């Protein structure tokens, strides 16, 4: 009987955490509009268009890649429900085939933070 109460309590705790964690980020969205491909070669210049959305309004956005030595950050004076970020990155000529990530972070008016990655594959 004690095991039943333990498992029931554990299940309810998990459900509560899952529900509260999921709801807080419901309105934050990141969508890569271009490029359509994720495979590139050393020396390529990649033009990105990324759409960021939030129901409450975005106050901060950043795009970072340590391997590519790239940082793009923007703090907004007025929260916007949608941002269209456009930027270019050139893959260095000496890069060998590998997987790269561009870390994306957005913060909304309620200080909710959402992070995601744009994944790139460098091929020969």
Backbone atoms as SQL, in Angstrom:
CREATE TABLE atoms (id INTEGER PRIMARY KEY, chain TEXT, resi INTEGER, resn TEXT, atom TEXT, x REAL, y REAL, z REAL);
INSERT INTO atoms VALUES
  (1, 'A', 1, 'UNK', 'N', 0.818, -1.197, 0.000),
  (2, 'A', 1, 'UNK', 'CA', 0.000, 0.000, 0.000),
  (3, 'A', 1, 'UNK', 'C', 0.866, 1.267, 0.000),
  (4, 'A', 2, 'UNK', 'N', 1.957, 1.245, 0.789),
  (5, 'A', 2, 'UNK', 'CA', 2.847, 2.412, 0.817),
  (6, 'A', 2, 'UNK', 'C', 3.476, 2.654, -0.540),
  (7, 'A', 3, 'UNK', 'N', 3.808, 1.552, -1.257),
  (8, 'A', 3, 'UNK', 'CA', 4.388, 1.698, -2.592),
  (9, 'A', 3, 'UNK', 'C', 3.404, 2.356, -3.542),
  (10, 'A', 4, 'UNK', 'N', 2.140, 2.025, -3.412),
  (11, 'A', 4, 'UNK', 'CA', 1.111, 2.611, -4.266),
  (12, 'A', 4, 'UNK', 'C', 1.044, 4.122, -4.056),
  (13, 'A', 5, 'UNK', 'N', 1.045, 4.572, -2.805),
  (14, 'A', 5, 'UNK', 'CA', 1.020, 6.007, -2.515),
  (15, 'A', 5, 'UNK', 'C', 2.290, 6.685, -3.021),
  (16, 'A', 6, 'UNK', 'N', 3.434, 6.017, -2.875),
  (17, 'A', 6, 'UNK', 'CA', 4.700, 6.579, -3.346),
  (18, 'A', 6, 'UNK', 'C', 4.654, 6.796, -4.863),
  (19, 'A', 7, 'UNK', 'N', 4.228, 5.759, -5.602),
  (20, 'A', 7, 'UNK', 'CA', 4.172, 5.878, -7.054),
  (21, 'A', 7, 'UNK', 'C', 3.129, 6.897, -7.508),
  (22, 'A', 8, 'UNK', 'N', 2.027, 6.973, -6.807),
  (23, 'A', 8, 'UNK', 'CA', 1.001, 7.956, -7.131),
  (24, 'A', 8, 'UNK', 'C', 1.532, 9.376, -6.908),
  (25, 'A', 9, 'UNK', 'N', 2.224, 9.575, -5.789),
  (26, 'A', 9, 'UNK', 'CA', 2.807, 10.890, -5.505),
  (27, 'A', 9, 'UNK', 'C', 3.869, 11.251, -6.538),
  (28, 'A', 10, 'UNK', 'N', 4.688, 10.277, -6.905),
  (29, 'A', 10, 'UNK', 'CA', 5.722, 10.506, -7.907),
  (30, 'A', 10, 'UNK', 'C', 5.095, 10.876, -9.254),
  (31, 'A', 11, 'UNK', 'N', 4.056, 10.167, -9.645),
  (32, 'A', 11, 'UNK', 'CA', 3.363, 10.445, -10.897),
  (33, 'A', 11, 'UNK', 'C', 2.765, 11.849, -10.883),
  (34, 'A', 12, 'UNK', 'N', 2.111, 12.234, -9.799),
  (35, 'A', 12, 'UNK', 'CA', 1.486, 13.559, -9.708),
  (36, 'A', 12, 'UNK', 'C', 2.535, 14.666, -9.757),
  (37, 'A', 13, 'UNK', 'N', 3.687, 14.443, -9.107),
  (38, 'A', 13, 'UNK', 'CA', 4.770, 15.436, -9.145),
  (39, 'A', 13, 'UNK', 'C', 5.289, 15.606, -10.559),
  (40, 'A', 14, 'UNK', 'N', 5.483, 14.494, -11.264),
  (41, 'A', 14, 'UNK', 'CA', 5.970, 14.554, -12.646),
  (42, 'A', 14, 'UNK', 'C', 4.978, 15.277, -13.539),
  (43, 'A', 15, 'UNK', 'N', 3.711, 14.984, -13.376),
  (44, 'A', 15, 'UNK', 'CA', 2.671, 15.620, -14.177),
  (45, 'A', 15, 'UNK', 'C', 2.624, 17.115, -13.926),
  (46, 'A', 16, 'UNK', 'N', 2.746, 17.523, -12.673),
  (47, 'A', 16, 'UNK', 'CA', 2.722, 18.942, -12.322),
  (48, 'A', 16, 'UNK', 'C', 3.907, 19.666, -12.952),
  (49, 'A', 17, 'UNK', 'N', 5.086, 19.086, -12.846),
  (50, 'A', 17, 'UNK', 'CA', 6.280, 19.708, -13.421),
  (51, 'A', 17, 'UNK', 'C', 6.159, 19.796, -14.938),
  (52, 'A', 18, 'UNK', 'N', 5.725, 18.733, -15.586),
  (53, 'A', 18, 'UNK', 'CA', 5.595, 18.722, -17.035),
  (54, 'A', 18, 'UNK', 'C', 4.610, 19.787, -17.499),
  (55, 'A', 19, 'UNK', 'N', 3.485, 19.900, -16.824),
  (56, 'A', 19, 'UNK', 'CA', 2.472, 20.875, -17.215),
  (57, 'A', 19, 'UNK', 'C', 2.983, 22.299, -17.028),
  (58, 'A', 20, 'UNK', 'N', 3.574, 22.600, -15.874),
  (59, 'A', 20, 'UNK', 'CA', 4.011, 23.971, -15.635),
  (60, 'A', 20, 'UNK', 'C', 5.195, 24.337, -16.520),
  (61, 'A', 21, 'UNK', 'N', 6.107, 23.399, -16.754),
  (62, 'A', 21, 'UNK', 'CA', 7.256, 23.683, -17.606),
  (63, 'A', 21, 'UNK', 'C', 6.823, 23.889, -19.053),
  (64, 'A', 22, 'UNK', 'N', 5.884, 23.115, -19.530),
  (65, 'A', 22, 'UNK', 'CA', 5.449, 23.220, -20.922),
  (66, 'A', 22, 'UNK', 'C', 4.677, 24.502, -21.182),
  (67, 'A', 23, 'UNK', 'N', 3.796, 24.880, -20.281),
  (68, 'A', 23, 'UNK', 'CA', 2.937, 26.036, -20.503),
  (69, 'A', 23, 'UNK', 'C', 3.708, 27.338, -20.572),
  (70, 'A', 24, 'UNK', 'N', 4.818, 27.456, -19.841),
  (71, 'A', 24, 'UNK', 'CA', 5.509, 28.732, -19.781),
  (72, 'A', 24, 'UNK', 'C', 6.177, 29.095, -21.104),
  (73, 'A', 25, 'UNK', 'N', 6.422, 28.125, -21.994),
  (74, 'A', 25, 'UNK', 'CA', 7.081, 28.418, -23.254),
  (75, 'A', 25, 'UNK', 'C', 6.163, 28.235, -24.451),
  (76, 'A', 26, 'UNK', 'N', 4.894, 28.129, -24.214),
  (77, 'A', 26, 'UNK', 'CA', 3.943, 27.830, -25.277),
  (78, 'A', 26, 'UNK', 'C', 3.987, 28.837, -26.416),
  (79, 'A', 27, 'UNK', 'N', 4.190, 30.121, -26.107),
  (80, 'A', 27, 'UNK', 'CA', 4.123, 31.140, -27.151),
  (81, 'A', 27, 'UNK', 'C', 5.434, 31.454, -27.841),
  (82, 'A', 28, 'UNK', 'N', 6.563, 30.952, -27.334),
  (83, 'A', 28, 'UNK', 'CA', 7.863, 31.245, -27.917),
  (84, 'A', 28, 'UNK', 'C', 8.153, 30.283, -29.068),
  (85, 'A', 29, 'UNK', 'N', 8.472, 30.846, -30.250),
  (86, 'A', 29, 'UNK', 'CA', 8.715, 29.998, -31.426),
  (87, 'A', 29, 'UNK', 'C', 9.890, 30.531, -32.227),
  (88, 'A', 30, 'UNK', 'N', 10.669, 29.602, -32.761),
  (89, 'A', 30, 'UNK', 'CA', 11.790, 29.933, -33.635),
  (90, 'A', 30, 'UNK', 'C', 11.616, 29.128, -34.918),
  (91, 'A', 31, 'UNK', 'N', 11.637, 29.817, -36.069),
  (92, 'A', 31, 'UNK', 'CA', 11.477, 29.117, -37.345),
  (93, 'A', 31, 'UNK', 'C', 12.517, 29.629, -38.334),
  (94, 'A', 32, 'UNK', 'N', 13.325, 28.707, -38.860),
  (95, 'A', 32, 'UNK', 'CA', 14.303, 29.060, -39.892),
  (96, 'A', 32, 'UNK', 'C', 13.577, 29.062, -41.234),
  (97, 'A', 33, 'UNK', 'N', 13.514, 30.226, -41.871),
  (98, 'A', 33, 'UNK', 'CA', 12.854, 30.361, -43.170),
  (99, 'A', 33, 'UNK', 'C', 13.841, 30.006, -44.290),
  (100, 'A', 34, 'UNK', 'N', 15.064, 30.498, -44.170),
  (101, 'A', 34, 'UNK', 'CA', 16.100, 30.109, -45.119),
  (102, 'A', 34, 'UNK', 'C', 17.440, 30.110, -44.395),
  (103, 'A', 35, 'UNK', 'N', 18.340, 29.277, -44.785),
  (104, 'A', 35, 'UNK', 'CA', 18.333, 28.431, -45.962),
  (105, 'A', 35, 'UNK', 'C', 17.479, 27.183, -45.741),
  (106, 'A', 36, 'UNK', 'N', 17.102, 26.546, -46.836),
  (107, 'A', 36, 'UNK', 'CA', 16.313, 25.321, -46.745),
  (108, 'A', 36, 'UNK', 'C', 17.192, 24.115, -46.442),
  (109, 'A', 37, 'UNK', 'N', 18.433, 24.159, -46.871),
  (110, 'A', 37, 'UNK', 'CA', 19.363, 23.053, -46.639),
  (111, 'A', 37, 'UNK', 'C', 20.151, 23.304, -45.352),
  (112, 'A', 38, 'UNK', 'N', 20.678, 22.246, -44.768),
  (113, 'A', 38, 'UNK', 'CA', 21.543, 22.399, -43.595),
  (114, 'A', 38, 'UNK', 'C', 22.961, 21.932, -43.904),
  (115, 'A', 39, 'UNK', 'N', 23.229, 21.564, -45.173),
  (116, 'A', 39, 'UNK', 'CA', 24.556, 21.091, -45.572),
  (117, 'A', 39, 'UNK', 'C', 25.283, 22.164, -46.373),
  (118, 'A', 40, 'UNK', 'N', 26.555, 22.401, -45.952),
  (119, 'A', 40, 'UNK', 'CA', 27.349, 23.442, -46.589),
  (120, 'A', 40, 'UNK', 'C', 28.792, 22.988, -46.689),
  (121, 'A', 41, 'UNK', 'N', 29.576, 23.714, -47.481),
  (122, 'A', 41, 'UNK', 'CA', 30.999, 23.412, -47.652),
  (123, 'A', 41, 'UNK', 'C', 31.828, 24.561, -47.081),
  (124, 'A', 42, 'UNK', 'N', 33.073, 24.238, -46.761),
  (125, 'A', 42, 'UNK', 'CA', 34.002, 25.279, -46.313),
  (126, 'A', 42, 'UNK', 'C', 34.066, 26.354, -47.398),
  (127, 'A', 43, 'UNK', 'N', 34.036, 27.616, -46.980),
  (128, 'A', 43, 'UNK', 'CA', 34.065, 28.736, -47.917),
  (129, 'A', 43, 'UNK', 'C', 32.691, 29.261, -48.298),
  (130, 'A', 44, 'UNK', 'N', 31.627, 28.487, -48.032),
  (131, 'A', 44, 'UNK', 'CA', 30.265, 28.943, -48.350),
  (132, 'A', 44, 'UNK', 'C', 29.859, 30.114, -47.462),
  (133, 'A', 45, 'UNK', 'N', 29.116, 31.045, -48.044),
  (134, 'A', 45, 'UNK', 'CA', 28.464, 32.096, -47.273),
  (135, 'A', 45, 'UNK', 'C', 26.986, 31.731, -47.193),
  (136, 'A', 46, 'UNK', 'N', 26.475, 31.666, -45.984),
  (137, 'A', 46, 'UNK', 'CA', 25.094, 31.241, -45.758),
  (138, 'A', 46, 'UNK', 'C', 24.274, 32.455, -45.341),
  (139, 'A', 47, 'UNK', 'N', 23.190, 32.715, -46.059),
  (140, 'A', 47, 'UNK', 'CA', 22.273, 33.805, -45.731),
  (141, 'A', 47, 'UNK', 'C', 21.092, 33.224, -44.959),
  (142, 'A', 48, 'UNK', 'N', 20.929, 33.676, -43.731),
  (143, 'A', 48, 'UNK', 'CA', 19.861, 33.181, -42.867),
  (144, 'A', 48, 'UNK', 'C', 18.713, 34.176, -42.782),
  (145, 'A', 49, 'UNK', 'N', 17.505, 33.652, -42.740),
  (146, 'A', 49, 'UNK', 'CA', 16.312, 34.406, -42.378),
  (147, 'A', 49, 'UNK', 'C', 15.608, 33.553, -41.328),
  (148, 'A', 50, 'UNK', 'N', 15.458, 34.112, -40.138),
  (149, 'A', 50, 'UNK', 'CA', 14.869, 33.379, -39.021),
  (150, 'A', 50, 'UNK', 'C', 13.729, 34.203, -38.443),
  (151, 'A', 51, 'UNK', 'N', 12.601, 33.555, -38.248),
  (152, 'A', 51, 'UNK', 'CA', 11.422, 34.218, -37.689),
  (153, 'A', 51, 'UNK', 'C', 11.296, 33.815, -36.218),
  (154, 'A', 52, 'UNK', 'N', 11.225, 34.816, -35.345),
  (155, 'A', 52, 'UNK', 'CA', 11.045, 34.606, -33.912),
  (156, 'A', 52, 'UNK', 'C', 9.678, 35.141, -33.531),
  (157, 'A', 53, 'UNK', 'N', 8.920, 34.354, -32.750),
  (158, 'A', 53, 'UNK', 'CA', 7.574, 34.768, -32.361),
  (159, 'A', 53, 'UNK', 'C', 7.332, 34.516, -30.875),
  (160, 'A', 54, 'UNK', 'N', 6.498, 35.366, -30.285),
  (161, 'A', 54, 'UNK', 'CA', 6.052, 35.163, -28.909),
  (162, 'A', 54, 'UNK', 'C', 4.734, 35.892, -28.699),
  (163, 'A', 55, 'UNK', 'N', 3.816, 35.255, -27.997),
  (164, 'A', 55, 'UNK', 'CA', 2.507, 35.851, -27.739),
  (165, 'A', 55, 'UNK', 'C', 2.585, 37.113, -26.887),
  (166, 'A', 56, 'UNK', 'N', 3.542, 37.159, -25.956),
  (167, 'A', 56, 'UNK', 'CA', 3.661, 38.298, -25.034),
  (168, 'A', 56, 'UNK', 'C', 4.538, 39.414, -25.589),
  (169, 'A', 57, 'UNK', 'N', 5.459, 39.064, -26.466),
  (170, 'A', 57, 'UNK', 'CA', 6.377, 40.052, -27.021),
  (171, 'A', 57, 'UNK', 'C', 7.813, 39.721, -26.658),
  (172, 'A', 58, 'UNK', 'N', 8.694, 39.811, -27.636),
  (173, 'A', 58, 'UNK', 'CA', 10.112, 39.487, -27.466),
  (174, 'A', 58, 'UNK', 'C', 10.862, 40.742, -27.048),
  (175, 'A', 59, 'UNK', 'N', 11.738, 40.584, -26.039),
  (176, 'A', 59, 'UNK', 'CA', 12.535, 41.711, -25.567),
  (177, 'A', 59, 'UNK', 'C', 14.023, 41.535, -25.846),
  (178, 'A', 60, 'UNK', 'N', 14.460, 40.294, -26.142),
  (179, 'A', 60, 'UNK', 'CA', 15.877, 40.018, -26.389),
  (180, 'A', 60, 'UNK', 'C', 16.004, 38.813, -27.310),
  (181, 'A', 61, 'UNK', 'N', 16.966, 38.872, -28.234),
  (182, 'A', 61, 'UNK', 'CA', 17.261, 37.721, -29.085),
  (183, 'A', 61, 'UNK', 'C', 18.767, 37.641, -29.289),
  (184, 'A', 62, 'UNK', 'N', 19.259, 36.414, -29.411),
  (185, 'A', 62, 'UNK', 'CA', 20.682, 36.247, -29.710),
  (186, 'A', 62, 'UNK', 'C', 20.906, 35.008, -30.552),
  (187, 'A', 63, 'UNK', 'N', 21.931, 35.091, -31.396),
  (188, 'A', 63, 'UNK', 'CA', 22.404, 33.997, -32.225),
  (189, 'A', 63, 'UNK', 'C', 23.899, 33.907, -31.972),
  (190, 'A', 64, 'UNK', 'N', 24.393, 32.705, -31.606),
  (191, 'A', 64, 'UNK', 'CA', 25.806, 32.543, -31.259),
  (192, 'A', 64, 'UNK', 'C', 26.361, 31.232, -31.798),
  (193, 'A', 65, 'UNK', 'N', 27.602, 31.286, -32.245),
  (194, 'A', 65, 'UNK', 'CA', 28.341, 30.082, -32.591),
  (195, 'A', 65, 'UNK', 'C', 29.800, 30.314, -32.213),
  (196, 'A', 66, 'UNK', 'N', 30.248, 29.580, -31.217),
  (197, 'A', 66, 'UNK', 'CA', 31.623, 29.732, -30.764),
  (198, 'A', 66, 'UNK', 'C', 32.610, 29.279, -31.839),
  (199, 'A', 67, 'UNK', 'N', 32.328, 28.159, -32.500),
  (200, 'A', 67, 'UNK', 'CA', 33.238, 27.639, -33.536),
  (201, 'A', 67, 'UNK', 'C', 33.357, 28.592, -34.719),
  (202, 'A', 68, 'UNK', 'N', 32.281, 29.317, -35.015),
  (203, 'A', 68, 'UNK', 'CA', 32.302, 30.256, -36.139),
  (204, 'A', 68, 'UNK', 'C', 32.649, 31.675, -35.707),
  (205, 'A', 69, 'UNK', 'N', 32.895, 31.868, -34.406),
  (206, 'A', 69, 'UNK', 'CA', 33.213, 33.186, -33.862),
  (207, 'A', 69, 'UNK', 'C', 32.139, 34.209, -34.269),
  (208, 'A', 70, 'UNK', 'N', 30.881, 33.828, -34.044),
  (209, 'A', 70, 'UNK', 'CA', 29.750, 34.652, -34.478),
  (210, 'A', 70, 'UNK', 'C', 28.838, 34.955, -33.299),
  (211, 'A', 71, 'UNK', 'N', 28.493, 36.238, -33.139),
  (212, 'A', 71, 'UNK', 'CA', 27.524, 36.664, -32.126),
  (213, 'A', 71, 'UNK', 'C', 26.674, 37.773, -32.722),
  (214, 'A', 72, 'UNK', 'N', 25.360, 37.602, -32.608),
  (215, 'A', 72, 'UNK', 'CA', 24.411, 38.639, -33.008),
  (216, 'A', 72, 'UNK', 'C', 23.375, 38.730, -31.897),
  (217, 'A', 73, 'UNK', 'N', 23.339, 39.864, -31.202),
  (218, 'A', 73, 'UNK', 'CA', 22.387, 40.064, -30.107),
  (219, 'A', 73, 'UNK', 'C', 21.595, 41.331, -30.335),
  (220, 'A', 74, 'UNK', 'N', 20.351, 41.301, -29.870),
  (221, 'A', 74, 'UNK', 'CA', 19.517, 42.487, -29.977),
  (222, 'A', 74, 'UNK', 'C', 18.616, 42.582, -28.750),
  (223, 'A', 75, 'UNK', 'N', 18.696, 43.718, -28.055),
  (224, 'A', 75, 'UNK', 'CA', 17.786, 44.019, -26.951),
  (225, 'A', 75, 'UNK', 'C', 16.812, 45.067, -27.462),
  (226, 'A', 76, 'UNK', 'N', 15.521, 44.791, -27.306),
  (227, 'A', 76, 'UNK', 'CA', 14.497, 45.672, -27.853),
  (228, 'A', 76, 'UNK', 'C', 13.939, 46.606, -26.784),
  (229, 'A', 77, 'UNK', 'N', 13.798, 47.856, -27.124),
  (230, 'A', 77, 'UNK', 'CA', 13.194, 48.847, -26.226),
  (231, 'A', 77, 'UNK', 'C', 11.698, 48.569, -26.051),
  (232, 'A', 78, 'UNK', 'N', 11.068, 48.164, -27.144),
  (233, 'A', 78, 'UNK', 'CA', 9.637, 47.849, -27.143),
  (234, 'A', 78, 'UNK', 'C', 9.495, 46.387, -27.556),
  (235, 'A', 79, 'UNK', 'N', 8.774, 45.612, -26.750),
  (236, 'A', 79, 'UNK', 'CA', 8.585, 44.189, -27.046),
  (237, 'A', 79, 'UNK', 'C', 7.776, 44.020, -28.328),
  (238, 'A', 80, 'UNK', 'N', 8.261, 43.126, -29.189),
  (239, 'A', 80, 'UNK', 'CA', 7.574, 42.824, -30.440),
  (240, 'A', 80, 'UNK', 'C', 7.117, 41.373, -30.432),
  (241, 'A', 81, 'UNK', 'N', 5.949, 41.121, -30.994),
  (242, 'A', 81, 'UNK', 'CA', 5.440, 39.747, -31.039),
  (243, 'A', 81, 'UNK', 'C', 6.109, 38.919, -32.126),
  (244, 'A', 82, 'UNK', 'N', 6.730, 39.579, -33.089),
  (245, 'A', 82, 'UNK', 'CA', 7.406, 38.873, -34.171),
  (246, 'A', 82, 'UNK', 'C', 8.644, 39.647, -34.599),
  (247, 'A', 83, 'UNK', 'N', 9.723, 38.923, -34.782),
  (248, 'A', 83, 'UNK', 'CA', 10.976, 39.504, -35.267),
  (249, 'A', 83, 'UNK', 'C', 11.459, 38.660, -36.435),
  (250, 'A', 84, 'UNK', 'N', 11.950, 39.321, -37.437),
  (251, 'A', 84, 'UNK', 'CA', 12.559, 38.626, -38.581),
  (252, 'A', 84, 'UNK', 'C', 14.041, 38.977, -38.555),
  (253, 'A', 85, 'UNK', 'N', 14.866, 38.000, -38.229),
  (254, 'A', 85, 'UNK', 'CA', 16.314, 38.216, -38.161),
  (255, 'A', 85, 'UNK', 'C', 16.946, 37.765, -39.471),
  (256, 'A', 86, 'UNK', 'N', 17.777, 38.619, -40.036),
  (257, 'A', 86, 'UNK', 'CA', 18.484, 38.297, -41.274),
  (258, 'A', 86, 'UNK', 'C', 19.971, 38.531, -41.036),
  (259, 'A', 87, 'UNK', 'N', 20.789, 37.509, -41.341),
  (260, 'A', 87, 'UNK', 'CA', 22.229, 37.623, -41.163),
  (261, 'A', 87, 'UNK', 'C', 22.926, 36.618, -42.059),
  (262, 'A', 88, 'UNK', 'N', 24.224, 36.843, -42.274),
  (263, 'A', 88, 'UNK', 'CA', 25.041, 35.950, -43.098),
  (264, 'A', 88, 'UNK', 'C', 26.236, 35.462, -42.296),
  (265, 'A', 89, 'UNK', 'N', 26.629, 34.223, -42.564),
  (266, 'A', 89, 'UNK', 'CA', 27.808, 33.638, -41.940),
  (267, 'A', 89, 'UNK', 'C', 28.626, 32.975, -43.050),
  (268, 'A', 90, 'UNK', 'N', 29.942, 33.199, -43.036),
  (269, 'A', 90, 'UNK', 'CA', 30.829, 32.532, -43.977),
  (270, 'A', 90, 'UNK', 'C', 31.567, 31.424, -43.241),
  (271, 'A', 91, 'UNK', 'N', 31.495, 30.216, -43.793),
  (272, 'A', 91, 'UNK', 'CA', 32.214, 29.078, -43.223),
  (273, 'A', 91, 'UNK', 'C', 33.683, 29.224, -43.621),
  (274, 'A', 92, 'UNK', 'N', 34.602, 29.240, -42.664),
  (275, 'A', 92, 'UNK', 'CA', 36.023, 29.400, -43.004),
  (276, 'A', 92, 'UNK', 'C', 36.508, 28.319, -43.987),
  (277, 'A', 93, 'UNK', 'N', 37.430, 28.701, -44.853),
  (278, 'A', 93, 'UNK', 'CA', 37.969, 27.796, -45.880),
  (279, 'A', 93, 'UNK', 'C', 38.634, 26.559, -45.281),
  (280, 'A', 94, 'UNK', 'N', 39.201, 26.681, -44.091),
  (281, 'A', 94, 'UNK', 'CA', 39.951, 25.571, -43.512),
  (282, 'A', 94, 'UNK', 'C', 39.101, 24.630, -42.647),
  (283, 'A', 95, 'UNK', 'N', 37.787, 24.805, -42.647),
  (284, 'A', 95, 'UNK', 'CA', 36.940, 23.910, -41.849),
  (285, 'A', 95, 'UNK', 'C', 36.869, 22.527, -42.487),
  (286, 'A', 96, 'UNK', 'N', 37.030, 21.524, -41.655),
  (287, 'A', 96, 'UNK', 'CA', 36.889, 20.136, -42.097),
  (288, 'A', 96, 'UNK', 'C', 35.436, 19.721, -41.891),
  (289, 'A', 97, 'UNK', 'N', 35.021, 18.624, -42.502),
  (290, 'A', 97, 'UNK', 'CA', 33.639, 18.166, -42.290),
  (291, 'A', 97, 'UNK', 'C', 33.331, 17.998, -40.804),
  (292, 'A', 98, 'UNK', 'N', 32.219, 18.552, -40.385),
  (293, 'A', 98, 'UNK', 'CA', 31.810, 18.512, -38.987),
  (294, 'A', 98, 'UNK', 'C', 30.393, 19.034, -38.847),
  (295, 'A', 99, 'UNK', 'N', 29.831, 18.846, -37.670),
  (296, 'A', 99, 'UNK', 'CA', 28.528, 19.411, -37.334),
  (297, 'A', 99, 'UNK', 'C', 28.752, 20.682, -36.529),
  (298, 'A', 100, 'UNK', 'N', 27.984, 21.715, -36.845),
  (299, 'A', 100, 'UNK', 'CA', 28.058, 22.986, -36.132),
  (300, 'A', 100, 'UNK', 'C', 26.667, 23.374, -35.651),
  (301, 'A', 101, 'UNK', 'N', 26.615, 24.152, -34.593),
  (302, 'A', 101, 'UNK', 'CA', 25.344, 24.669, -34.090),
  (303, 'A', 101, 'UNK', 'C', 25.421, 26.177, -33.948),
  (304, 'A', 102, 'UNK', 'N', 24.311, 26.814, -34.248),
  (305, 'A', 102, 'UNK', 'CA', 24.125, 28.226, -33.910),
  (306, 'A', 102, 'UNK', 'C', 23.090, 28.217, -32.792),
  (307, 'A', 103, 'UNK', 'N', 23.498, 28.678, -31.631),
  (308, 'A', 103, 'UNK', 'CA', 22.606, 28.718, -30.475),
  (309, 'A', 103, 'UNK', 'C', 21.685, 29.931, -30.604),
  (310, 'A', 104, 'UNK', 'N', 20.398, 29.713, -30.462),
  (311, 'A', 104, 'UNK', 'CA', 19.410, 30.785, -30.567),
  (312, 'A', 104, 'UNK', 'C', 18.725, 30.927, -29.215),
  (313, 'A', 105, 'UNK', 'N', 18.620, 32.157, -28.747),
  (314, 'A', 105, 'UNK', 'CA', 17.942, 32.424, -27.472),
  (315, 'A', 105, 'UNK', 'C', 16.994, 33.595, -27.649),
  (316, 'A', 106, 'UNK', 'N', 15.774, 33.457, -27.139),
  (317, 'A', 106, 'UNK', 'CA', 14.850, 34.590, -27.093),
  (318, 'A', 106, 'UNK', 'C', 14.277, 34.690, -25.689),
  (319, 'A', 107, 'UNK', 'N', 14.055, 35.931, -25.277),
  (320, 'A', 107, 'UNK', 'CA', 13.470, 36.219, -23.973),
  (321, 'A', 107, 'UNK', 'C', 12.232, 37.060, -24.217),
  (322, 'A', 108, 'UNK', 'N', 11.126, 36.700, -23.544),
  (323, 'A', 108, 'UNK', 'CA', 9.894, 37.455, -23.760),
  (324, 'A', 108, 'UNK', 'C', 9.651, 38.461, -22.641),
  (325, 'A', 109, 'UNK', 'N', 8.569, 39.177, -22.757),
  (326, 'A', 109, 'UNK', 'CA', 8.210, 40.241, -21.824),
  (327, 'A', 109, 'UNK', 'C', 8.053, 39.733, -20.392),
  (328, 'A', 110, 'UNK', 'N', 7.675, 38.458, -20.228),
  (329, 'A', 110, 'UNK', 'CA', 7.520, 37.854, -18.901),
  (330, 'A', 110, 'UNK', 'C', 8.816, 37.225, -18.402),
  (331, 'A', 111, 'UNK', 'N', 9.924, 37.488, -19.090),
  (332, 'A', 111, 'UNK', 'CA', 11.258, 36.947, -18.759),
  (333, 'A', 111, 'UNK', 'C', 11.369, 35.444, -18.953),
  (334, 'A', 112, 'UNK', 'N', 10.470, 34.850, -19.736),
  (335, 'A', 112, 'UNK', 'CA', 10.634, 33.451, -20.121),
  (336, 'A', 112, 'UNK', 'C', 11.744, 33.397, -21.160),
  (337, 'A', 113, 'UNK', 'N', 12.617, 32.403, -21.034),
  (338, 'A', 113, 'UNK', 'CA', 13.721, 32.229, -21.972),
  (339, 'A', 113, 'UNK', 'C', 13.534, 30.928, -22.729),
  (340, 'A', 114, 'UNK', 'N', 13.712, 30.994, -24.046),
  (341, 'A', 114, 'UNK', 'CA', 13.607, 29.812, -24.886),
  (342, 'A', 114, 'UNK', 'C', 14.885, 29.706, -25.694),
  (343, 'A', 115, 'UNK', 'N', 15.508, 28.541, -25.685),
  (344, 'A', 115, 'UNK', 'CA', 16.720, 28.331, -26.474),
  (345, 'A', 115, 'UNK', 'C', 16.512, 27.170, -27.433),
  (346, 'A', 116, 'UNK', 'N', 17.190, 27.267, -28.555),
  (347, 'A', 116, 'UNK', 'CA', 17.140, 26.215, -29.559),
  (348, 'A', 116, 'UNK', 'C', 18.446, 26.290, -30.342),
  (349, 'A', 117, 'UNK', 'N', 18.603, 25.397, -31.295),
  (350, 'A', 117, 'UNK', 'CA', 19.803, 25.382, -32.111),
  (351, 'A', 117, 'UNK', 'C', 19.438, 25.290, -33.587),
  (352, 'A', 118, 'UNK', 'N', 20.226, 25.995, -34.378),
  (353, 'A', 118, 'UNK', 'CA', 20.182, 25.810, -35.822),
  (354, 'A', 118, 'UNK', 'C', 21.379, 24.921, -36.130),
  (355, 'A', 119, 'UNK', 'N', 21.122, 23.765, -36.683),
  (356, 'A', 119, 'UNK', 'CA', 22.184, 22.793, -36.929),
  (357, 'A', 119, 'UNK', 'C', 22.688, 22.886, -38.365),
  (358, 'A', 120, 'UNK', 'N', 24.020, 22.922, -38.498),
  (359, 'A', 120, 'UNK', 'CA', 24.667, 22.963, -39.797),
  (360, 'A', 120, 'UNK', 'C', 25.587, 21.758, -39.923),
  (361, 'A', 121, 'UNK', 'N', 25.681, 21.225, -41.121),
  (362, 'A', 121, 'UNK', 'CA', 26.593, 20.119, -41.391),
  (363, 'A', 121, 'UNK', 'C', 27.572, 20.589, -42.468),
  (364, 'A', 122, 'UNK', 'N', 28.856, 20.566, -42.131),
  (365, 'A', 122, 'UNK', 'CA', 29.880, 20.944, -43.090),
  (366, 'A', 122, 'UNK', 'C', 30.348, 19.655, -43.778),
  (367, 'A', 123, 'UNK', 'N', 30.189, 19.620, -45.097),
  (368, 'A', 123, 'UNK', 'CA', 30.558, 18.427, -45.872),
  (369, 'A', 123, 'UNK', 'C', 31.765, 18.730, -46.750),
  (370, 'A', 124, 'UNK', 'N', 32.337, 17.704, -47.343),
  (371, 'A', 124, 'UNK', 'CA', 33.498, 17.895, -48.231),
  (372, 'A', 124, 'UNK', 'C', 33.087, 18.436, -49.571);
